[in-house]
Amino acid sequence: MTRIAKGGVVAPKRRILIVDDNLTLARLLKMQLEEAGAFRAKVETRASQALAAMREFKPDLVILDVMMPEVDGGQIAAEMKADPALSTVPVIFLTGSVRKEEVAGREGIIGGMPFLAKPPRLEELLGWIERLAPARPVSILARKPAPAARRPVGGVSENVVSAKSPATPLPGTL
């Protein structure tokens, strides 16, 4: 899924995985991120399934709860760093164990990692996402043209068939 901005720039939606055992909060974050328009979010509520969800979803960033019943967020982050496919994926930790004032007093960094107190303010979350996983616009003007054999001939592609019946050519292509 992409969005085309002015000047022919494609801005693909960033993929955000939310790993939190609190389904209500996770769904709220997903909804807020998707309504912001620049994100595709997925929720995983089972900590034991977090790494598998990351491998399948291939997120640009993970929002990770610190305290979960099966596995804590710190252990999941350590396993991510040990996995070559996940080691470069940035993480934002969420925690209900510190007050917002404590996190703010440390400029959002605890132990060298970005932390947000629950429930996070959307503006603060978006700010961290922009810092850790900025959008990577790609100019569609820089893309190579389609090979000559695939270009439309006379306004109709030779490879086009009717959506109604794959075996039926479109009118005017015979």
DOTOR-181487 format. One record per residue (C-alpha): residue in one letter; x, y, z. Coordinates in steps of 0.5 Angstrom, whole numbers, padded with zeros to 4 digits, always signed. Example, Ala and Ser with C-alpha at 12.3 -4.5 7.8 and 13.67 -1.06 7.14 Angstrom:
<atoms>
A+0025-0009+0016
S+0027-0002+0014
</atoms>
This chain:
<atoms>
M+0000+0000+0000
T+0003+0007-0002
R+0001+0014-0002
I+0003+0019-0008
A+0005+0025-0005
K+0006+0032-0010
G+0012+0031-0014
G+0011+0024-0016
V+0013+0022-0009
V+0011+0015-0007
A+0011+0014+0001
P+0010+0007+0003
K+0006+0006+0009
R+0010+0004+0015
R+0009-0003+0018
I+0008-0002+0026
L+0007-0009+0030
I+0004-0007+0037
V+0006-0013+0042
D+0002-0012+0048
D-0002-0017+0052
N-0007-0011+0054
L-0012-0012+0047
T-0016-0006+0049
L-0010-0001+0049
A-0007-0005+0043
R-0013-0004+0039
L-0013+0003+0041
L-0006+0004+0038
K-0007+0001+0032
M-0013+0005+0030
Q-0010+0011+0032
L-0004+0010+0028
E-0008+0007+0022
E-0012+0014+0022
A-0006+0018+0022
G-0005+0015+0015
A+0002+0013+0014
F+0002+0007+0018
R-0001+0000+0017
A-0001-0003+0024
K-0002-0010+0027
V-0003-0013+0034
E+0000-0019+0037
T-0003-0020+0044
R+0001-0026+0046
A+0008-0025+0048
S+0010-0032+0046
Q+0008-0031+0039
A+0012-0024+0038
L+0018-0026+0034
A+0014-0030+0029
A+0009-0025+0028
M+0015-0020+0027
R+0018-0025+0022
E+0011-0026+0018
F+0009-0018+0018
K+0016-0015+0017
P+0015-0009+0021
D+0019-0002+0020
L+0018-0001+0028
V+0016-0005+0034
I+0012-0002+0040
L+0013-0007+0045
D+0010-0008+0052
V+0015-0009+0058
M+0011-0013+0062
M+0007-0019+0059
P+0005-0026+0062
E+0009-0031+0058
V+0015-0027+0056
D+0018-0020+0058
G+0019-0015+0053
G+0026-0014+0055
Q+0027-0022+0053
I+0024-0021+0046
A+0028-0015+0045
A+0034-0019+0046
E+0032-0025+0042
M+0031-0019+0036
K+0038-0017+0037
A+0040-0024+0036
D+0036-0025+0030
P+0040-0023+0024
A+0033-0022+0020
L+0030-0017+0026
S+0036-0014+0029
T+0036-0008+0026
V+0028-0007+0027
P+0027-0001+0032
V+0023-0002+0038
I+0019+0003+0043
F+0018+0000+0050
L+0011+0001+0053
T+0011+0001+0061
G+0005+0002+0066
S+0011+0001+0071
V+0013+0008+0071
R+0010+0015+0071
K+0010+0019+0065
E+0014+0024+0069
E+0019+0019+0070
V+0020+0018+0063
A+0019+0025+0061
G+0025+0027+0066
R+0029+0022+0062
E+0027+0025+0056
G+0024+0018+0054
I+0030+0014+0055
I+0031+0009+0060
G+0037+0004+0059
G+0039+0007+0053
M+0032+0005+0050
P+0026+0009+0048
F+0020+0008+0053
L+0013+0011+0053
A+0009+0011+0060
K+0002+0007+0058
P-0002+0010+0056
P+0002+0014+0051
R+0000+0020+0048
L-0001+0020+0040
E+0004+0026+0039
E+0009+0023+0043
L+0009+0016+0040
L+0009+0019+0033
G+0015+0023+0034
W+0019+0017+0037
I+0016+0013+0030
E+0019+0019+0026
R+0026+0019+0029
L+0027+0011+0029
A+0023+0009+0023
P+0023+0015+0018
A+0019+0015+0012
R+0023+0013+0006
P+0019+0017+0000
V+0021+0014-0007
S+0021+0018-0013
I+0016+0015-0018
L+0020+0019-0023
A+0026+0015-0022
R+0023+0008-0024
K+0025+0005-0030
P+0020+0005-0035
A+0016-0002-0037
P+0020-0006-0042
A+0017-0005-0049
A+0014-0012-0050
R+0009-0010-0044
R+0007-0003-0046
P+0000-0002-0049
V+0000-0003-0056
G-0005+0002-0059
G-0008+0004-0052
V-0009-0003-0050
S-0004-0008-0047
E-0003-0015-0051
N-0003-0018-0045
V-0010-0016-0042
V-0016-0021-0041
S-0023-0019-0039
A-0024-0020-0031
K-0031-0023-0032
S-0027-0029-0036
P-0020-0030-0036
A-0020-0034-0043
T-0025-0028-0046
P-0021-0023-0049
L-0023-0015-0049
P-0027-0012-0054
G-0022-0009-0060
T-0016-0014-0058
L-0018-0019-0063
</atoms>
